[in-house]
Amino acid sequence: MKKYELMTIYPLDDEKSKKGAEDLKATLTKFGAEIEEEKVIGERDLTYEIQKQKKGKFILYTMKLNPAKVVEIQKEFKINMNILKYQFVKIDA
């Protein structure tokens, strides 16, 4: 298990962002991720429009995860329309 940070951007709509966060956590736990921290960054302007959105809600997750599962998780995230963008970053010890 390696340590990762996952930055996510959700639509400002509370329903969509809540649903997106719930789906994201369900996907992570399905693939064996151990979420250590969830930090709400807040609402920010986007550098460019994503799915006709100019602003987004940012949440940063810190977790332990098997590196082999990252690609599978990303495939599931691409299907979820309530996640505008996401980025995994491996944290070196």
All heavy atoms as an XYZ file, in Angstrom:
768
protein
N       0.843     -1.178      0.000
C       0.000      0.000      0.000
C       0.890      1.243      0.000
O       1.786      1.358      0.819
C      -0.900      0.017      1.234
C      -1.853     -1.150      1.375
S      -3.390     -0.926      0.514
C      -4.324     -0.044      1.699
N       0.621      2.113     -0.929
C       1.327      3.387     -1.039
C       0.398      4.508     -0.610
O      -0.820      4.363     -0.631
C       1.772      3.637     -2.484
C       2.664      2.575     -3.059
C       4.065      2.761     -2.608
C       4.931      1.689     -3.279
N       6.300      1.792     -2.930
N       0.979      5.645     -0.273
C       0.183      6.788      0.151
C      -0.036      7.708     -1.057
O       0.897      7.992     -1.807
C       0.900      7.535      1.277
C       0.029      8.498      2.012
C       0.681      8.951      3.299
C      -0.324      9.752      4.090
N       0.205     10.136      5.392
N      -1.286      8.163     -1.229
C      -1.668      9.023     -2.342
C      -2.492     10.208     -1.852
O      -3.165     10.124     -0.822
C      -2.541      8.260     -3.350
C      -1.810      7.239     -4.167
C      -1.687      5.930     -3.721
C      -1.258      7.574     -5.393
C      -1.022      4.976     -4.477
C      -0.595      6.627     -6.155
C      -0.480      5.335     -5.694
O       0.180      4.394     -6.454
N      -2.425     11.278     -2.630
C      -3.371     12.386     -2.492
C      -4.231     12.380     -3.743
O      -3.737     12.111     -4.835
C      -2.656     13.726     -2.378
C      -2.041     13.980     -1.037
C      -1.463     15.375     -0.900
O      -1.213     16.041     -1.913
O      -1.255     15.778      0.242
N      -5.497     12.659     -3.565
C      -6.434     12.723     -4.688
C      -7.165     14.050     -4.619
O      -7.913     14.305     -3.683
C      -7.437     11.563     -4.605
C      -8.607     11.593     -5.588
C      -8.124     11.502     -7.024
C      -9.580     10.474     -5.286
N      -6.899     14.925     -5.589
C      -7.604     16.205     -5.681
C      -8.777     15.998     -6.621
O      -8.619     15.465     -7.721
C      -6.693     17.305     -6.223
C      -7.384     18.628     -6.438
S      -8.099     19.341     -4.957
C      -6.658     20.001     -4.168
N      -9.965     16.405     -6.167
C     -11.167     16.254     -6.983
C     -11.875     17.596     -7.118
O     -11.794     18.441     -6.228
C     -12.147     15.246     -6.351
O     -12.457     15.664     -5.026
C     -11.559     13.856     -6.325
N     -12.553     17.761     -8.248
C     -13.358     18.962     -8.493
C     -14.768     18.487     -8.831
O     -14.957     17.652     -9.719
C     -12.805     19.805     -9.655
C     -11.332     20.137     -9.433
C     -13.630     21.081     -9.826
C     -10.672     20.822    -10.616
N     -15.738     19.045     -8.104
C     -17.146     18.716     -8.302
C     -17.899     19.957     -8.767
O     -17.462     21.079     -8.515
C     -17.774     18.238     -6.981
C     -17.110     17.039     -6.384
C     -16.192     17.168     -5.355
C     -17.398     15.768     -6.849
C     -15.578     16.063     -4.795
C     -16.785     14.653     -6.290
C     -15.880     14.813     -5.270
O     -15.274     13.721     -4.725
N     -19.070     19.776     -9.388
C     -19.914     20.925     -9.732
C     -20.359     21.655     -8.458
O     -20.401     21.060     -7.377
C     -21.120     20.301    -10.437
C     -20.701     18.931    -10.825
C     -19.655     18.514     -9.852
N     -20.723     22.923     -8.566
C     -21.167     23.696     -7.413
C     -22.523     23.237     -6.883
O     -22.821     23.416     -5.704
C     -21.233     25.187     -7.750
C     -19.894     25.892     -7.900
C     -20.113     27.368     -8.202
C     -19.030     25.735     -6.673
N     -23.338     22.667     -7.734
C     -24.652     22.164     -7.335
C     -24.469     21.184     -6.170
O     -23.768     20.180     -6.290
C     -25.319     21.468     -8.524
C     -26.716     20.951     -8.221
O     -27.007     20.625     -7.057
O     -27.516     20.872     -9.164
N     -25.101     21.480     -5.020
C     -24.926     20.666     -3.820
C     -25.304     19.209     -4.027
O     -24.631     18.307     -3.533
C     -25.718     21.248     -2.642
C     -25.062     22.479     -2.058
O     -23.834     22.641     -2.231
O     -25.765     23.290     -1.430
N     -26.390     18.966     -4.748
C     -26.828     17.595     -4.998
C     -25.782     16.815     -5.786
O     -25.434     15.694     -5.435
C     -28.143     17.592     -5.791
C     -29.373     17.394     -4.947
C     -30.622     17.291     -5.805
O     -30.643     16.493     -6.764
O     -31.568     18.025     -5.495
N     -25.297     17.431     -6.868
C     -24.310     16.765     -7.718
C     -22.990     16.555     -6.989
O     -22.368     15.499     -7.115
C     -24.080     17.563     -9.001
C     -25.235     17.511     -9.962
C     -24.922     18.261    -11.226
C     -26.071     18.185    -12.213
N     -25.773     18.872    -13.459
N     -22.545     17.556     -6.239
C     -21.266     17.417     -5.539
C     -21.369     16.381     -4.424
O     -20.455     15.589     -4.218
C     -20.780     18.757     -4.996
O     -21.675     19.278     -4.052
N     -22.488     16.342     -3.723
C     -22.679     15.355     -2.658
C     -22.726     13.946     -3.247
O     -22.085     13.025     -2.737
C     -23.969     15.649     -1.896
C     -24.181     14.784     -0.691
C     -25.421     15.200      0.080
C     -25.627     14.298      1.290
N     -26.815     14.650      2.048
N     -23.472     13.780     -4.340
C     -23.578     12.483     -5.009
C     -22.215     12.055     -5.545
O     -21.816     10.896     -5.415
C     -24.602     12.562     -6.148
C     -24.728     11.310     -6.983
C     -25.515     10.235     -6.277
C     -25.804      9.096     -7.229
N     -25.402      7.813     -6.710
N     -21.483     12.994     -6.136
C     -20.149     12.692     -6.660
C     -19.200     12.242     -5.570
O     -18.453     11.275     -5.741
N     -19.217     12.928     -4.418
C     -18.346     12.567     -3.296
C     -18.712     11.198     -2.737
O     -17.832     10.399     -2.401
C     -18.413     13.636     -2.213
N     -20.005     10.910     -2.630
C     -20.452      9.602     -2.137
C     -20.015      8.484     -3.081
O     -19.522      7.441     -2.644
C     -21.971      9.579     -1.969
C     -22.478     10.404     -0.821
C     -24.000     10.529     -0.811
O     -24.674     10.000     -1.721
O     -24.514     11.182      0.122
N     -20.191      8.708     -4.388
C     -19.791      7.711     -5.375
C     -18.278      7.493     -5.355
O     -17.799      6.368     -5.484
C     -20.227      8.130     -6.782
C     -21.736      8.085     -6.971
O     -22.432      7.510     -6.106
O     -22.216      8.643     -7.981
N     -17.539      8.586     -5.201
C     -16.085      8.504     -5.168
C     -15.629      7.665     -3.971
O     -14.812      6.755     -4.119
C     -15.480      9.908     -5.085
C     -13.965      9.948     -4.977
C     -13.397     10.876     -6.020
C     -13.541     10.384     -3.598
N     -16.179      7.937     -2.791
C     -15.800      7.176     -1.591
C     -16.174      5.705     -1.743
O     -15.407      4.824     -1.342
C     -16.474      7.762     -0.361
C     -15.898      9.089      0.073
C     -16.634      9.577      1.301
C     -16.423     11.049      1.527
N     -17.246     11.552      2.632
N     -17.331      5.438     -2.325
C     -17.763      4.055     -2.539
C     -16.795      3.330     -3.478
O     -16.427      2.174     -3.231
C     -19.176      4.023     -3.106
N     -16.362      4.000     -4.527
C     -15.419      3.410     -5.475
C     -14.080      3.143     -4.797
O     -13.490      2.075     -4.976
C     -15.214      4.334     -6.691
O     -16.473      4.539     -7.335
C     -14.239      3.740     -7.683
N     -13.603      4.102     -4.021
C     -12.322      3.923     -3.341
C     -12.360      2.756     -2.365
O     -11.441      1.929     -2.346
C     -11.921      5.210     -2.614
C     -11.532      6.392     -3.507
C     -11.312      7.638     -2.668
C     -10.296      6.084     -4.333
N     -13.418      2.662     -1.575
C     -13.509      1.554     -0.614
C     -13.699      0.216     -1.330
O     -13.188     -0.807     -0.873
C     -14.638      1.774      0.411
O     -15.859      2.015     -0.267
C     -14.332      2.922      1.335
N     -14.386      0.237     -2.463
C     -14.572     -0.981     -3.261
C     -13.225     -1.560     -3.702
O     -13.046     -2.770     -3.759
C     -15.438     -0.651     -4.481
C     -15.611     -1.751     -5.486
C     -16.500     -1.272     -6.621
C     -16.184     -1.950     -7.919
N     -16.982     -1.417     -9.024
N     -12.264     -0.681     -3.995
C     -10.947     -1.115     -4.445
C      -9.921     -1.178     -3.313
O      -8.725     -1.256     -3.553
C     -10.446     -0.213     -5.574
C     -11.153     -0.467     -6.879
C     -12.164      0.379     -7.302
C     -10.839     -1.556     -7.664
C     -12.837      0.154     -8.503
C     -11.502     -1.798     -8.857
C     -12.506     -0.941     -9.277
N     -10.382     -1.095     -2.068
C      -9.504     -1.312     -0.927
C      -8.716     -0.112     -0.443
O      -7.750     -0.270      0.300
N      -9.103      1.083     -0.819
C      -8.399      2.283     -0.365
C      -8.781      2.590      1.085
O      -9.925      2.397      1.483
C      -8.748      3.475     -1.240
N      -7.816      3.056      1.849
C      -8.050      3.483      3.222
C      -7.951      5.008      3.254
O      -6.850      5.558      3.218
C      -7.010      2.874      4.153
C      -7.037      1.361      4.194
C      -5.875      0.778      4.970
O      -5.203      1.528      5.720
O      -5.622     -0.422      4.815
N      -9.083      5.697      3.306
C      -9.088      7.158      3.318
C      -8.672      7.636      4.702
O      -9.316      7.317      5.693
C     -10.474      7.715      2.937
C     -10.859      7.262      1.527
C     -10.480      9.237      3.034
C     -12.262      7.619      1.116
N      -7.575      8.399      4.755
C      -7.057      8.903      6.025
C      -7.596     10.290      6.350
O      -7.809     10.618      7.507
C      -5.528      8.951      5.984
C      -4.898      7.580      5.851
C      -3.392      7.639      5.730
O      -2.832      8.736      5.480
O      -2.767      6.574      5.886
N      -7.778     11.105      5.307
C      -8.211     12.487      5.533
C      -9.007     12.981      4.332
O      -8.714     12.629      3.196
C      -6.987     13.387      5.736
C      -7.317     14.827      6.053
C      -6.074     15.691      6.228
O      -4.949     15.187      6.086
O      -6.261     16.883      6.488
N     -10.007     13.789      4.618
C     -10.810     14.452      3.587
C     -10.833     15.931      3.941
O     -11.353     16.309      4.983
C     -12.231     13.882      3.580
C     -13.141     14.548      2.584
C     -14.546     13.968      2.607
O     -14.755     12.873      3.161
O     -15.438     14.626      2.070
N     -10.257     16.757      3.079
C     -10.143     18.185      3.364
C     -10.901     18.969      2.290
O     -10.546     18.923      1.116
C      -8.674     18.599      3.381
C      -8.450     20.041      3.740
C      -6.967     20.351      3.796
C      -6.745     21.802      4.139
N      -5.309     22.133      4.117
N     -11.945     19.682      2.711
C     -12.713     20.508      1.777
C     -11.946     21.806      1.569
O     -11.750     22.587      2.499
C     -14.133     20.791      2.321
C     -14.885     21.709      1.380
C     -14.895     19.496      2.541
N     -11.499     22.034      0.344
C     -10.748     23.242      0.005
C     -11.708     24.407     -0.205
O     -11.421     25.524      0.156
C      -9.884     23.029     -1.264
C      -8.998     21.796     -1.120
C      -9.088     24.263     -1.609
C      -7.956     21.857     -0.042
N     -12.854     24.127     -0.817
C     -13.871     25.151     -1.037
C     -14.148     25.375     -2.508
O     -13.717     24.617     -3.366
N     -14.882     26.451     -2.774
C     -15.256     26.791     -4.150
C     -14.198     27.697     -4.748
O     -13.752     28.650     -4.113
C     -16.613     27.483     -4.162
C     -17.732     26.605     -3.649
C     -19.072     27.321     -3.587
O     -19.166     28.476     -4.035
O     -20.020     26.710     -3.075
N     -13.828     27.393     -5.986
C     -12.809     28.172     -6.681
C     -13.193     28.328     -8.148
O     -13.913     27.509     -8.711
C     -11.457     27.465     -6.623
C     -10.959     27.160     -5.241
C      -9.771     27.992     -4.917
N      -9.402     27.832     -3.525
C      -8.212     27.503     -3.109
N      -7.261     27.268     -3.968
N      -7.964     27.431     -1.819
N     -12.657     29.383     -8.769
C     -12.805     29.555    -10.213
C     -11.930     28.528    -10.922
O     -10.827     28.217    -10.466
C     -12.370     30.954    -10.643
C     -13.305     32.046    -10.149
O     -14.497     31.753     -9.946
O     -12.842     33.182     -9.969
N     -12.420     28.006    -12.040
C     -11.643     27.080    -12.854
C     -10.856     27.870    -13.892
O     -11.325     28.901    -14.379
C     -12.561     26.074    -13.540
C     -13.437     25.222    -12.621
C     -14.394     24.368    -13.441
C     -12.576     24.351    -11.733
N      -9.686     27.406    -14.232
C      -8.856     28.070    -15.229
C      -9.539     28.057    -16.592
O      -9.454     29.022    -17.349
C      -7.491     27.370    -15.345
O      -6.896     27.329    -14.046
C      -6.578     28.105    -16.292
N     -10.229     26.976    -16.896
C     -10.982     26.852    -18.139
C     -12.277     26.103    -17.839
O     -12.383     25.408    -16.842
C     -10.168     26.118    -19.216
C      -9.652     24.771    -18.789
C     -10.400     23.619    -19.008
C      -8.416     24.641    -18.166
C      -9.949     22.394    -18.614
C      -7.945     23.403    -17.764
C      -8.713     22.290    -17.988
O      -8.254     21.061    -17.590
N     -13.249     26.263    -18.690
C     -14.547     25.615    -18.491
C     -14.425     24.098    -18.584
O     -13.762     23.580    -19.469
C     -15.547     26.077    -19.563
C     -16.400     27.214    -19.121
C     -17.509     27.538    -20.119
O     -18.076     26.619    -20.741
O     -17.794     28.729    -20.252
N     -15.091     23.416    -17.661
C     -15.163     21.957    -17.682
C     -16.647     21.598    -17.630
O     -17.332     21.967    -16.685
C     -14.437     21.330    -16.479
C     -12.984     21.786    -16.420
C     -14.523     19.807    -16.540
C     -12.267     21.389    -15.155
N     -17.120     20.918    -18.642
C     -18.538     20.547    -18.753
C     -19.441     21.762    -18.516
O     -20.405     21.715    -17.768
C     -18.886     19.433    -17.753
C     -18.151     18.153    -17.995
C     -18.476     17.094    -16.970
O     -19.390     17.216    -16.176
N     -17.695     16.025    -16.976
N     -19.096     22.876    -19.139
C     -19.838     24.144    -19.090
C     -19.877     24.753    -17.687
O     -20.741     25.560    -17.385
C     -21.253     23.972    -19.646
C     -21.263     23.524    -21.096
C     -22.665     23.413    -21.622
C     -22.623     22.914    -23.067
N     -23.951     22.734    -23.610
N     -18.932     24.379    -16.826
C     -18.839     24.916    -15.470
C     -17.649     25.870    -15.401
O     -16.568     25.548    -15.883
C     -18.636     23.795    -14.444
C     -19.700     22.732    -14.452
C     -20.992     23.231    -13.833
O     -20.995     23.923    -12.830
N     -22.100     22.858    -14.444
N     -17.839     27.043    -14.776
C     -16.751     28.007    -14.619
C     -16.181     28.002    -13.207
O     -15.128     28.557    -12.956
C     -17.237     29.405    -14.971
C     -17.602     29.531    -16.439
C     -17.993     30.928    -16.801
C     -18.349     30.974    -18.292
N     -18.602     32.318    -18.756
N     -16.905     27.381    -12.268
C     -16.456     27.253    -10.889
C     -16.640     25.807    -10.456
O     -17.437     25.075    -11.030
C     -17.267     28.160     -9.957
C     -16.995     29.622    -10.142
C     -17.706     30.428     -9.081
C     -17.287     31.880     -9.213
N     -17.574     32.624     -7.993
N     -15.900     25.419     -9.416
C     -16.031     24.062     -8.913
C     -15.766     23.986     -7.426
O     -15.202     24.910     -6.835
N     -16.189     22.890     -6.839
C     -15.963     22.626     -5.420
C     -14.795     21.645     -5.327
O     -14.852     20.553     -5.888
C     -17.215     22.023     -4.796
C     -17.133     21.874     -3.295
C     -18.404     21.281     -2.724
C     -19.507     22.313     -2.761
N     -20.721     21.856     -2.065
N     -13.733     22.040     -4.622
C     -12.512     21.253     -4.532
C     -12.453     20.491     -3.207
O     -12.696     21.062     -2.145
C     -11.289     22.172     -4.612
C     -11.034     22.737     -5.978
C     -11.905     23.653     -6.544
C      -9.923     22.362     -6.705
C     -11.673     24.186     -7.795
C      -9.677     22.891     -7.959
C     -10.555     23.805     -8.515
N     -12.109     19.199     -3.282
C     -11.912     18.371     -2.085
C     -10.635     17.555     -2.284
O     -10.416     16.959     -3.340
C     -13.102     17.428     -1.831
C     -14.390     18.232     -1.638
C     -12.833     16.554     -0.604
C     -15.633     17.392     -1.420
N      -9.789     17.539     -1.235
C      -8.529     16.802     -1.257
C      -8.630     15.604     -0.322
O      -8.993     15.747      0.849
C      -7.382     17.716     -0.812
C      -6.000     17.071     -0.718
C      -5.495     16.686     -2.100
C      -5.030     18.021     -0.048
N      -8.317     14.420     -0.846
C      -8.338     13.188     -0.060
C      -6.905     12.688      0.095
O      -6.124     12.723     -0.853
C      -9.149     12.093     -0.761
C     -10.590     12.445     -0.989
C     -11.000     13.071     -2.157
C     -11.557     12.143     -0.033
C     -12.332     13.398     -2.372
C     -12.892     12.461     -0.244
C     -13.273     13.089     -1.409
O     -14.588     13.412     -1.619
N      -6.572     12.198      1.282
C      -5.300     11.523      1.533
C      -5.640     10.079      1.875
O      -6.532      9.830      2.688
C      -4.550     12.180      2.703
O      -4.416     13.576      2.429
C      -3.172     11.570      2.874
N      -4.946      9.127      1.235
C      -5.322      7.719      1.405
C      -4.144      6.795      1.203
O      -3.106      7.197      0.672
C      -6.408      7.360      0.402
C      -5.897      7.316     -1.035
S      -7.181      7.208     -2.254
C      -7.717      8.889     -2.279
N      -4.335      5.553      1.632
C      -3.411      4.465      1.323
C      -4.122      3.571      0.324
O      -5.304      3.276      0.479
C      -3.054      3.679      2.582
C      -2.163      4.446      3.519
C      -1.756      3.595      4.689
C      -0.864      4.405      5.613
N      -0.502      3.626      6.807
N      -3.365      3.164     -0.704
C      -3.983      2.444     -1.812
C      -2.957      1.546     -2.488
O      -1.783      1.912     -2.602
C      -4.532      3.467     -2.814
C      -5.145      3.003     -4.111
C      -6.395      2.174     -3.860
C      -5.488      4.195     -4.984
N      -3.401      0.406     -2.968
C      -2.565     -0.485     -3.757
C      -2.335      0.174     -5.122
O      -3.299      0.487     -5.828
C      -3.272     -1.833     -3.918
C      -2.473     -2.826     -4.710
O      -1.484     -2.509     -5.360
N      -2.904     -4.075     -4.656
N      -1.072      0.398     -5.523
C      -0.789      1.083     -6.798
C      -1.414      0.411     -8.021
O      -1.743      1.079     -8.996
C       0.739      1.057     -6.897
C       1.217      0.852     -5.505
C       0.156      0.073     -4.797
N      -1.605     -0.892     -7.971
C      -2.188     -1.611     -9.110
C      -3.655     -1.250     -9.331
O      -4.197     -1.466    -10.419
C      -2.050     -3.115     -8.890
N      -4.308     -0.686     -8.329
C      -5.740     -0.371     -8.417
C      -6.025      1.027     -8.968
O      -7.167      1.344     -9.292
C      -6.395     -0.494     -7.035
C      -6.270     -1.859     -6.411
C      -7.085     -2.878     -7.162
C      -6.995     -4.231     -6.489
N      -7.709     -5.253     -7.198
N      -5.000      1.872     -9.085
C      -5.210      3.267     -9.509
C      -5.862      3.343    -10.891
O      -6.816      4.098    -11.097
C      -3.887      4.071     -9.478
C      -4.068      5.453    -10.070
C      -3.372      4.170     -8.041
N      -5.378      2.556    -11.840
C      -5.918      2.588    -13.200
C      -7.380      2.154    -13.215
O      -8.211      2.771    -13.885
C      -5.071      1.706    -14.148
C      -5.720      1.594    -15.517
C      -3.667      2.269    -14.272
N      -7.712      1.130    -12.445
C      -9.097      0.652    -12.384
C     -10.018      1.721    -11.779
O     -11.136      1.924    -12.240
C      -9.173     -0.627    -11.553
C      -8.443     -1.797    -12.177
C      -8.409     -3.012    -11.269
O      -9.475     -3.365    -10.726
O      -7.324     -3.595    -11.106
N      -9.524      2.396    -10.749
C     -10.313      3.454    -10.109
C     -10.550      4.596    -11.090
O     -11.654      5.135    -11.185
C      -9.601      3.956     -8.833
C      -9.642      2.863     -7.757
C     -10.244      5.230     -8.317
C      -8.785      3.155     -6.544
N      -9.522      4.978    -11.825
C      -9.663      6.065    -12.795
C     -10.691      5.732    -13.861
O     -11.437      6.607    -14.307
C      -8.310      6.385    -13.432
C      -7.366      7.066    -12.473
C      -6.000      7.335    -13.068
O      -5.570      6.661    -14.005
N      -5.307      8.317    -12.529
N     -10.776      4.487    -14.277
C     -11.786      4.082    -15.260
C     -13.192      4.312    -14.714
O     -14.071      4.771    -15.435
C     -11.607      2.611    -15.637
C     -10.418      2.347    -16.523
C     -10.289      0.874    -16.841
C      -9.042      0.610    -17.659
N      -8.854     -0.825    -17.932
N     -13.403      4.013    -13.438
C     -14.714      4.232    -12.819
C     -15.015      5.721    -12.672
O     -16.151      6.149    -12.834
C     -14.774      3.539    -11.457
C     -14.673      2.048    -11.566
C     -15.804      1.304    -10.916
O     -16.687      1.942    -10.315
O     -15.785      0.069    -11.015
N     -14.003      6.525    -12.361
C     -14.201      7.970    -12.206
C     -14.609      8.617    -13.535
O     -15.371      9.573    -13.550
C     -12.938      8.651    -11.689
C     -12.641      8.404    -10.231
C     -11.469      8.864     -9.678
C     -13.520      7.722     -9.406
C     -11.178      8.656     -8.335
C     -13.237      7.497     -8.069
C     -12.060      7.968     -7.534
N     -14.081      8.122    -14.643
C     -14.415      8.689    -15.949
C     -15.894      8.542    -16.273
O     -16.461      9.359    -16.983
C     -13.571      8.026    -17.047
C     -12.141      8.466    -17.030
C     -11.336      7.773    -18.109
C      -9.879      8.175    -18.000
N      -9.032      7.511    -18.983
N     -16.522      7.518    -15.754
C     -17.943      7.265    -15.996
C     -18.821      8.197    -15.163
O     -19.920      8.549    -15.570
C     -18.277      5.791    -15.673
C     -17.506      4.867    -16.607
C     -19.762      5.521    -15.776
C     -17.555      3.406    -16.208
N     -18.331      8.610    -14.002
C     -19.111      9.427    -13.070
C     -19.206     10.872    -13.566
O     -18.214     11.592    -13.595
C     -18.463      9.378    -11.682
C     -19.323      9.997    -10.618
O     -20.207     10.792    -10.895
N     -19.043      9.635     -9.385
N     -20.400     11.306    -13.929
C     -20.601     12.662    -14.468
C     -20.620     13.727    -13.365
O     -20.644     14.911    -13.658
C     -21.911     12.725    -15.264
C     -21.915     11.856    -16.498
S     -20.569     12.196    -17.656
C     -21.031     13.822    -18.210
N     -20.619     13.313    -12.093
C     -20.629     14.268    -10.989
C     -19.228     14.632    -10.515
O     -19.075     15.374     -9.559
C     -21.449     13.708     -9.819
C     -22.913     13.581    -10.187
O     -23.479     14.447    -10.839
N     -23.531     12.483     -9.797
N     -18.206     14.089    -11.161
C     -16.820     14.474    -10.890
C     -16.312     15.201    -12.128
O     -16.234     14.620    -13.202
C     -15.934     13.246    -10.602
C     -16.459     12.460     -9.413
C     -14.498     13.684    -10.362
C     -15.731     11.146     -9.169
N     -15.988     16.490    -11.979
C     -15.505     17.252    -13.131
C     -14.077     16.848    -13.494
O     -13.773     16.602    -14.651
C     -15.565     18.746    -12.844
C     -16.949     19.349    -12.623
C     -16.836     20.834    -12.297
C     -17.830     19.142    -13.835
N     -13.203     16.809    -12.495
C     -11.793     16.448    -12.714
C     -11.250     15.774    -11.465
O     -11.751     15.980    -10.364
C     -10.926     17.684    -12.996
C     -11.060     18.261    -14.372
C     -10.340     17.399    -15.362
C     -10.400     18.006    -16.730
N      -9.811     17.186    -17.742
N     -10.183     15.015    -11.623
C      -9.502     14.369    -10.505
C      -8.036     14.193    -10.864
O      -7.676     14.149    -12.047
C     -10.139     13.013    -10.183
C     -10.101     12.068    -11.358
C      -9.012     11.235    -11.570
C     -11.132     12.049    -12.284
C      -8.958     10.394    -12.658
C     -11.102     11.212    -13.376
C     -10.014     10.383    -13.560
O      -9.961      9.566    -14.651
N      -7.183     14.106     -9.843
C      -5.756     13.895    -10.072
C      -5.176     13.123     -8.896
O      -5.264     13.575     -7.762
C      -5.020     15.230    -10.230
C      -3.532     15.117    -10.458
C      -3.201     14.512    -11.800
O      -3.748     14.928    -12.802
N      -2.329     13.534    -11.816
N      -4.584     11.963     -9.170
C      -3.872     11.186     -8.164
C      -2.425     11.655     -8.123
O      -1.806     11.843     -9.166
C      -3.875      9.697     -8.519
C      -5.101      8.963     -8.111
C      -6.111      8.728     -9.032
C      -5.246      8.485     -6.826
C      -7.248      8.019     -8.675
C      -6.387      7.782     -6.453
C      -7.379      7.553     -7.375
N      -1.867     11.785     -6.920
C      -0.451     12.107     -6.742
C       0.097     11.177     -5.681
O      -0.436     11.085     -4.577
C      -0.246     13.581     -6.290
C       1.218     13.872     -6.049
C      -0.822     14.545     -7.305
N       1.175     10.457     -6.036
C       1.811      9.541     -5.086
C       2.687     10.353     -4.144
O       3.468     11.203     -4.587
C       2.632      8.508     -5.830
C       3.211      7.434     -4.953
C       3.830      6.354     -5.811
C       5.193      6.054     -5.283
N       5.906      5.090     -6.090
N       2.568     10.094     -2.852
C       3.367     10.797     -1.854
C       4.549      9.915     -1.482
O       4.368      8.777     -1.034
C       2.536     11.105     -0.588
C       1.337     11.969     -0.948
C       3.401     11.782      0.464
C       0.379     12.172      0.185
N       5.757     10.415     -1.693
C       6.958      9.669     -1.327
C       7.220      9.834      0.162
O       7.052     10.898      0.729
C       8.163     10.154     -2.133
C       8.025      9.838     -3.606
O       7.450      8.779     -3.929
O       8.492     10.638     -4.441
N       7.668      8.742      0.784
C       7.906      8.760      2.239
C       9.161      9.528      2.602
O      10.053      9.761      1.939
C       8.004      7.345      2.766
